[in-house]
C-alpha cells in the first residue's frame, strides 16, 4: 500500500499544477491574449507531467489501470473543488457533495474485487 500512497501523493501534486494550468489563467491572465495563456499553461503543465508520469508508473506496480484512473479522478475533484472555491472565488455548491458521493460509488466498484474482471 506504500506504493499506492506514493503514487497518490505525486498525483495530488501533479493535479495542483494541472488545475492551475487549466484554470488559473482565467483569473490571472484574463486580460492577456489567449495564446499567452496557452503558452503559460503549457509551461506549467510540463511540471505536472514530471510528477504525473512517475506517479502512474509507480501506481501501476500495485494498482490495475482502472483503479489508477479512478484514484486520479477522485484526486482531481479533491484538488479542483478547493481551488475553485478559494482561488477562483466560486461559491460552494451542494452538487460538489453529490459528485463526491458518485465518485465514492465508483471507487467502491473499481476497488471491491482485486484481480477480477
Secondary structure, 3 states (H helix, E strand, C coil): CHHHHHHHHHHHHHHHHHHHHHHHHHHHCCCCCHHHHHHHHHHHHHHHHHHHHHHHHHHCCCCCHHHHHHHHHHHHHHHHHHHHHHHCCCCCCHHHHHHHHHHHHHHHHHHCCCCCC
